[in-house]
Amino acid sequence: MLYEPRDTGSETILVIDDMEINREILAEIIRDMGYEVTLAESGESALVSIKNCPPQLILTDISMPGMDGYELCRRLKEKEKTRDIPVIFISAYDAPEDIVEGFSLGGEDYITKPFIPEVVQARVGAHLRLHQMRRELMEMNRKLQISVNEQLKQMEEEKKNILYALAGITTQNSFYEKEYMERLKRNCRTLAQGMQLSPQFEEQISDTYIDTIELAVPLCDIGNIGIPKEILQKKEGLTDEEEAVVQSHTNIGAKLLGDLHGSSDYNDFIKISTDIAHYHHENWDGSGYPEGLKQDEIPIAAQIVSLMSRFCTLTEKENHTREEALAVMRGEAGIKYNPNIFEICHKISRQLC
């Protein structure tokens, strides 16, 4: 015997043939190799056996009453749970067209009758080893993918930390208080949650979107990193040239964020952050900057930040009461802001901090 018998205790081979004598001969040959053998007399019974106890290798006769070996193989290869099980066809015929047909359906090999034990054992052993190697390779790839994903996640977190550090510098240069940005974050989240409950916005704002916009808000003015500090901190009025320099922070911020890449989740964060940084100074009537977008051309995230930034400025820097701030903003709705979003803001205003 050419094949060295072994007691594996793990691999199971399914043998399918409508002739009992053929099943028993193959079973004996395979058992001599140290493997478990399951027998089936038809394609239909084989499917039941495979569902209950998936084998590591299948040997199936081609010509059988009812479902033949070709149809059995086709069905197995169509299903994700069984497509990777190797299939070896067995037949008394060795016509080239029969062999080609088997391979075209996903079969791995072809054994002709009468059976030569050494040939059967060599073929079975080879395909079991290949199957095991494929499984080991898939497991290695799975572990590698986990490792890569963890490294990407770590890189993304590091990038976010760097962005937040840059945003912190711009906040200090602009004389923003840290508490102001925290308040803006919370209020943007609250407004987004209120919009999620509105039929007009429920399809655009998911739970993930709400979480992401809260993370993205601190980067709204990150483009100020490219604006001279003396202009940002100038107390008297700005010249037209200086005003143009300040307004360029939207394009600077969008360029900085747009140059970053990462996984799909990270790109969601970057996309929303970029929309906010680029367009949070656009107005509903098209009178804003940098692109003069109007109405629904303005990304929703930028609209949220624009409205909440105005609320926070009125109530914090200009010392308006909540009611006074909302009255001012009502006069600006339809000009600076989406009037529908303002109405939602007004309804939930007591939840704003």
Secondary structure, DSSP 8 states (H G I E B T S, - for coil): --S-----SS-EEEEE-S-HHHHHHHHHHHHTTT-EEEEESSHHHHHHHHHHS--SEEEEESS-SSS-HHHHHHHHHHSTTTTTS-EEEEES---HHHHHHHHHTT--EEEESS--HHHHHHHHHHHHHHHHHHHHHHHHHHHHHHHHHHHHHHHHHHHHHHHHHHHHHHHHHTT--HHHHHHHHHHHHHHHHHHHTSTTTTTT--HHHHHHHHHHGGGTTGGGGGS-HHHHT--S---HHHHHHHHTHHHHHHHHHHT----HHHHHHHHHHHHHHHHTT--TTS--SSS---GGGS-HHHHHHHHHHHHHIIIIIS---HHHHHHHHHHHBTTTB-HHHHHHHHHTGGG--
